[in-house]
Amino acid sequence: MFEGIYFEFPRVAFVIFFFIACETLCRMRLPSLYFPHTAQFMKQSVSASKVLFLLKWLAIVMMILAFMSPVKDEPYELEPKNGYEIALILDASQSMQAKGFDTNNPNLNRFDIVKSIVVDFIQTRKNDNIGLVVFGEYSFIASPLTYDEHILTRIVSQLQIGMAGKFTALYESLAQGVNLLKMSESKSKVAILLTDGFSTVGVDKVPLEVAIEMAKKEGVKVYPIGIGADHEYNQKVLLQIADGTGGVAFGASSASELKDIYAKIDSLEKSQIKNETFTYMNYYYFYPLFVALLSLMLYVYLRNKRGHA
């Protein structure tokens, strides 16, 4: 029960010598010194008692122990997740306004359909640590890696076309996704890069080769997805990204094909993510404090009772 308990302020124990000195040198002044408001209840005729002596010193010792602050470090761990870590990289450029991607809902634009499919994907990945990168003319991390699917789906639902500019910084977005996964300790890092266009000349600040090398260095497997007609996105670049990082390139000309692609990616091999260990301090000062107050109350009660006997 007491294993692992230690004192935060062990030097407070030296206060005991002050009480021993007072017991020896100023014994007659003890009641008025420590209990000035109870002096009227004390009587000079109270005889010495071993019980009173023990109660008094029990209260003193317990009070000192309480001030020494006994504590115990209680470690606990977050359960490891049997999933992997994913960076979702979404194109929010102006071209995502195109409609007709879903034949069942022809009035919906590409971005709304993508958001709906991505939300469904996130909700099936309960054991995965997922982050979100949005790009257009520039790229930014919309959400760091998190297991909280509710927060992530809420962020996805609030994304808007053009919020990162109307052009396409495709290679920069890949580099940003790699940065998102850079601090991960998982053996399985995946980036799913979705776009419907070509990299805009003069906008991308990161060369394609540099972005691919960054992904290879960090062990990030990239699954690029091009949506729309074959001529609307750069198939050659997407294949180059996939081949360079060990991933697979996909193309989707409709919403149903895009759903099938995410279903295929859903079958990726899982790896255990390292669990996190935390420590909190459990305080036990209230136990000796309670004993001290109880002993003191009993001491005063018995002394007064004997005084009236």
WOBEL-V171969 format. One record per pair of residues at least 6 apart in sequence whose ideal C-beta (glycine too) atoms are under 6 Angstrom apart, sorted by the first residue. I is the first residue (numbers start at 0). J is the second residue. Records with the same first field share a line. If there is no record, write none. Layout:
# WOBEL-V171969
I = J / J
This chain:
# WOBEL-V171969
3 = 71
4 = 69 / 71
6 = 67 / 69
7 = 68 / 70
8 = 67 / 68
11 = 66 / 67
14 = 63
15 = 63
18 = 59
30 = 38 / 41
31 = 38
37 = 299
40 = 303
42 = 306
45 = 302 / 305 / 306
51 = 302
54 = 294 / 297 / 298
55 = 298
57 = 294
58 = 291 / 294 / 295
61 = 287 / 290 / 291
62 = 291
64 = 287
65 = 284 / 287 / 288
68 = 284
69 = 283
70 = 280 / 282
71 = 281
72 = 278
73 = 279 / 281
74 = 276 / 278
75 = 277
76 = 274 / 276
77 = 274 / 275
79 = 271 / 272 / 274
80 = 126 / 272
81 = 126 / 269 / 271
82 = 126 / 127 / 269
83 = 185 / 187 / 269 / 270
84 = 128 / 144 / 180 / 183 / 185 / 188
85 = 127 / 129 / 189
86 = 130 / 132 / 176 / 179 / 180 / 190
87 = 131 / 191
88 = 132 / 172 / 176 / 190 / 192
89 = 133 / 193
90 = 193 / 194 / 195
91 = 133 / 135 / 160 / 162 / 163
92 = 135 / 165 / 167
93 = 161 / 165
94 = 195 / 196
95 = 109 / 110 / 160 / 195
96 = 108 / 160
97 = 109
98 = 108
99 = 105
100 = 109 / 112 / 254
101 = 107 / 112 / 254
109 = 195
110 = 160
112 = 254
114 = 155
116 = 257 / 258
117 = 155
118 = 152 / 155
120 = 261
121 = 148 / 151 / 152
122 = 148
128 = 144 / 146
129 = 151
130 = 142 / 143 / 144 / 179
131 = 141 / 142
132 = 138 / 140 / 175 / 176
133 = 141 / 163
134 = 163 / 168 / 172
135 = 163 / 164
136 = 164 / 166 / 168 / 202
137 = 163 / 164 / 168
138 = 168 / 171 / 172 / 175
140 = 179
141 = 154
142 = 151 / 154
145 = 151
166 = 199 / 202
167 = 196 / 198 / 199
168 = 202 / 203
169 = 194 / 198
170 = 198 / 203 / 205 / 207 / 210
171 = 203 / 204 / 205
173 = 192 / 210
174 = 205 / 210 / 213
176 = 190
177 = 213 / 214 / 217 / 219
180 = 188 / 219
181 = 217
184 = 273
185 = 272
186 = 270
187 = 270
188 = 218 / 219
189 = 220
190 = 219 / 221
191 = 222
192 = 221 / 223
193 = 224
194 = 232
195 = 226 / 227 / 231 / 232
196 = 232
197 = 233
211 = 243
214 = 221 / 244
220 = 244 / 245 / 246
221 = 240 / 244 / 246
222 = 246 / 247 / 264
223 = 237 / 240 / 241 / 248
224 = 249 / 260
225 = 232 / 237 / 250
226 = 251
237 = 248
238 = 248
241 = 247 / 248
249 = 260
251 = 257 / 260
